[in-house]
Amino acid sequence: MHNRLTGKTALITGATSGIGLESARQLAELGVNLILTGRRSDRLEQIKTDFTGIYGVEIDTYAFDVAKLQACEAFHGQIADRTIDILINNAGLASGLDRVQDADIADWEAMIDTNIKGLIYITRLFLPAMISRNSGHIINVSSIAGHESYPGGSVYCASKHAVHAFTRSLKMDIGHTAIRVGMVSPGAVETEFSLIRFKGQKEKADAVYAGMTPLTATDIAEIIVFMLNRPAHVNIMDSLVMPVAQSAATMVHRDAES
């Protein structure tokens, strides 16, 4: 596969684990310089040390919460002079799996603030420079939950539907430019996602993937890299991907012994 990405700079939010971390790894292998953000400074520093030694690309890390507008603005101010060729809005989470009538509003706020507001803050801040250069590629990490809803997932699904709608409107708003916009919508991916959703209850998290072979962060990162590496005239708007055992958000075939 022809590598069109070497020498470019990618900004990845939520890069301390899962899809964000694996996307960073695969892009570094292709010679892409990285600006990585996340809330865990220790992990970011370790990733910087590891990747710099292995891949020899330029890596900068910034620890802050994308859900906080002032933090996003401060971050933007620190790197406003950098050329961002690729923006991967990966930061996101699910918190709880409760019915609307039972849910904790704090869980809802966490999902709305990170999954929607964080994504649109970062996009709004870095988009004008892409427009002025008439180049760039933005990929938003959505979910199958952006295509269909399921019980107990009301606000998480709403947040990912918002990502879906925002991504489509964004493409329309900058349709006169050469900037590419897309999203990837995974089904069941075994990362820290379920552990965070169930607030550290490992048995509940493990049960999500029991009796089936889920997707991995590597699978999704490969798709993201494929999208980024298309010729300049090709724009993949969405990639809905599920493990073979999954047919819908809540329809999963599991081995009988599980």
Residue pairs with C-beta under 8 A, 6 or more apart in sequence:
1 229
2 229
3 30
3 31
3 229
4 229
4 231
5 27
5 30
5 31
5 32
5 86
5 225
5 228
5 229
6 30
6 31
6 32
7 31
7 32
7 33
8 32
8 33
8 85
8 86
9 32
9 33
9 34
9 35
9 58
9 82
9 83
9 84
9 85
9 86
10 24
10 27
10 32
10 33
10 34
10 35
10 84
10 85
10 86
10 87
10 88
11 35
11 37
11 84
11 86
11 87
11 88
11 122
11 126
12 20
12 23
12 24
12 27
12 34
12 35
12 36
12 37
12 88
12 90
13 20
13 37
13 38
13 66
13 88
13 89
13 90
13 91
13 118
13 119
13 122
14 20
14 37
14 38
14 66
14 90
14 91
14 92
14 141
15 21
15 23
15 24
15 34
15 36
15 37
15 38
15 44
15 47
15 61
15 90
16 36
16 38
16 39
16 40
16 43
16 44
16 47
17 38
17 43
17 191
17 192
18 90
18 189
18 191
18 192
18 193
18 217
19 90
19 141
19 186
19 189
19 191
19 217
19 220
19 221
19 224
20 36
20 38
20 88
20 90
20 91
20 141
21 47
21 217
22 216
22 217
22 218
22 220
22 221
23 88
23 90
23 220
23 221
23 224
23 225
24 34
24 36
24 47
24 51
25 51
25 221
26 218
26 221
26 222
26 224
26 225
27 34
27 86
27 225
27 228
28 34
28 51
28 54
28 55
28 57
28 59
29 55
30 225
30 229
31 55
31 57
32 57
32 86
33 57
33 58
33 59
34 51
34 57
34 58
34 59
34 60
35 59
35 60
35 61
35 62
35 79
35 82
35 84
36 44
36 47
36 48
36 59
36 60
36 61
36 62
37 44
37 61
37 62
37 63
37 64
37 66
37 75
37 91
38 44
38 61
38 63
38 91
39 63
39 64
39 65
40 63
41 61
41 63
44 61
44 62
44 63
45 61
47 59
47 61
48 59
48 60
48 61
51 57
51 59
52 59
60 79
62 75
62 78
62 79
64 71
64 72
64 74
64 75
65 71
65 114
65 118
66 72
66 91
66 114
66 118
66 119
66 121
66 122
67 110
67 113
67 114
67 117
67 118
69 117
69 121
72 118
72 121
72 122
72 125
73 125
76 125
76 126
80 129
83 129
83 133
84 126
84 129
84 130
84 136
85 135
85 136
85 137
86 136
86 137
86 138
86 139
86 228
87 122
87 123
87 126
87 130
87 136
87 137
87 138
87 139
88 138
88 139
88 141
88 224
89 118
89 119
89 122
89 123
89 138
89 139
89 140
89 141
90 141
91 114
91 118
91 119
92 114
92 115
92 118
92 119
92 141
92 159
93 110
93 111
93 114
93 115
93 193
93 196
93 197
94 111
94 153
94 156
94 193
94 194
94 196
94 197
95 107
95 108
95 110
95 111
95 156
95 196
95 197
95 199
96 103
96 104
96 107
96 197
96 199
97 152
97 153
97 197
97 198
98 104
98 107
98 152
99 151
99 152
99 154
100 154
103 154
103 155
107 155
108 155
111 155
111 156
111 159
112 155
112 159
115 156
115 159
115 160
115 162
115 163
116 159
116 162
116 163
116 166
119 140
119 163
119 166
120 166
123 138
123 140
123 166
123 170
127 136
127 138
127 170
127 174
127 179
130 136
130 138
130 177
130 179
131 174
131 177
131 179
134 177
134 178
134 179
135 178
135 179
136 179
136 180
137 179
137 180
137 181
137 182
137 228
138 170
138 179
138 180
138 181
138 182
139 181
139 182
139 183
139 184
139 224
139 227
139 228
140 163
140 166
140 167
140 182
140 183
140 184
141 183
141 184
141 186
141 220
141 224
142 160
142 163
142 164
142 167
142 183
142 184
142 185
142 238
143 160
143 163
143 185
143 186
143 187
144 185
144 186
144 187
144 240
144 242
144 248
144 249
145 153
145 156
145 157
145 160
145 161
145 249
146 157
146 160
146 161
146 163
146 164
146 183
146 185
147 164
147 185
147 240
148 157
148 248
148 249
149 157
149 158
149 161
149 249
150 157
150 249
150 250
151 250
153 249
160 185
163 183
164 183
164 185
164 238
167 181
167 182
167 183
167 237
167 238
168 237
170 181
171 181
171 235
171 237
174 181
178 232
180 232
180 235
181 235
181 237
182 227
182 235
182 236
182 237
182 238
182 239
183 237
183 238
183 239
184 220
184 223
184 224
184 227
184 238
184 239
184 241
185 238
185 239
185 240
185 241
186 215
186 220
186 241
186 242
187 215
187 240
187 241
187 242
187 243
187 246
187 249
188 208
188 209
188 212
188 214
188 215
188 242
188 243
188 246
188 252
189 214
189 215
189 216
189 217
189 219
189 220
190 209
190 214
190 215
190 216
191 216
191 217
194 204
194 205
194 206
194 208
194 209
195 201
195 202
195 205
197 205
198 204
198 205
208 214
210 254
210 258
211 254
211 255
211 256
211 257
211 258
212 243
212 245
212 246
212 252
212 253
212 254
212 255
212 258
213 243
213 244
213 245
214 243
214 245
215 241
215 242
215 243
219 241
220 241
223 239
223 241
227 236
227 239
230 236
245 252
245 253
245 254
246 252
246 253
247 253
